[in-house]
Amino acid sequence: MGLGRILLQEIIKKAEEQNFHVLIGVIDAANEVSIKLHENEGFQLNGIIKEVGFKFGKWLDAAFYQLILKTPENPTDDI
């Protein structure tokens, strides 16, 4: 149905509107559907941490995906 894609695109849009610079997605490394979704939206794999989760009787690896946004336009050190 594409709901995941719609939600992810909205998250990206809202992050840009709020001048965030980076989004991080932490995905079960075996979840090919979620990985493909994130890659299709421009996220890139930055690393995998082995066996950090346990679910349904097995250890899970966490894949870290990063999307660098075009914002903020004029970064400053001001908080």
Phi, psi and omega per residue, in radians:
M1 nan -0.315 3.085
G2 1.461 0.230 -3.119
L3 -1.118 -0.704 3.126
G4 -1.036 -0.747 3.134
R5 -1.120 -0.770 3.125
I6 -1.052 -0.795 -3.138
L7 -1.121 -0.778 -3.129
L8 -1.120 -0.730 3.109
Q9 -1.093 -0.651 3.110
E10 -1.189 -0.680 3.083
I11 -1.074 -0.778 3.130
I12 -1.088 -0.798 3.135
K13 -1.031 -0.849 -3.129
K14 -1.119 -0.667 3.119
A15 -1.109 -0.738 3.108
E16 -1.145 -0.709 3.115
E17 -1.071 -0.518 -3.122
Q18 -1.681 0.196 3.094
N19 1.099 0.510 2.989
F20 -1.220 2.690 -3.114
H21 -1.856 -0.533 -3.067
V22 -2.416 2.427 2.969
L23 -1.994 2.444 3.111
I24 -2.090 2.275 3.033
G25 -1.980 2.275 3.085
V26 -1.950 2.026 -2.966
I27 -2.190 2.481 2.960
D28 -0.967 2.103 -3.047
A29 -1.054 -0.289 3.106
A30 -1.622 -0.044 -3.089
N31 -1.522 1.448 -3.051
E32 -1.096 -0.589 -3.132
V33 -1.145 -0.824 3.142
S34 -1.163 -0.681 3.107
I35 -1.079 -0.809 3.137
K36 -1.087 -0.738 3.111
L37 -1.000 -0.883 -3.124
H38 -1.121 -0.743 3.123
E39 -1.094 -0.671 3.121
N40 -1.141 -0.407 3.110
E41 -1.650 0.095 3.043
G42 1.773 -0.005 3.109
F43 -1.212 2.545 3.101
Q44 -2.129 2.497 3.106
L45 -1.183 2.276 3.109
N46 -2.024 -0.162 3.094
G47 2.789 2.852 3.132
I48 -2.260 2.321 3.037
I49 -1.879 2.146 -3.042
K50 -1.341 2.428 2.945
E51 0.877 0.851 3.138
V52 -1.722 -0.135 3.103
G53 -2.281 2.745 3.115
F54 -2.367 2.153 -3.092
K55 -2.686 2.426 3.114
F56 0.928 0.686 3.037
G57 1.387 0.239 3.114
K58 -2.536 2.723 3.093
W59 -1.366 2.509 -3.123
L60 -2.095 2.497 3.036
D61 -1.629 2.513 3.121
A62 -1.815 2.126 3.072
A63 -1.697 2.224 -3.132
F64 -1.743 2.096 3.129
Y65 -1.996 2.479 -3.061
Q66 -2.224 2.428 3.008
L67 -2.173 2.052 3.077
I68 -1.564 2.133 -3.109
L69 -1.544 2.862 3.141
K70 -1.397 -0.054 -3.088
T71 -1.763 2.857 -0.185
P72 -1.297 2.683 -3.137
E73 -1.103 -0.741 -3.116
N74 -2.203 1.415 -3.105
P75 -1.142 2.544 3.081
T76 -2.417 2.943 3.083
D77 -1.484 -0.104 -3.141
D78 -1.160 2.515 3.117
I79 -1.749 nan nan
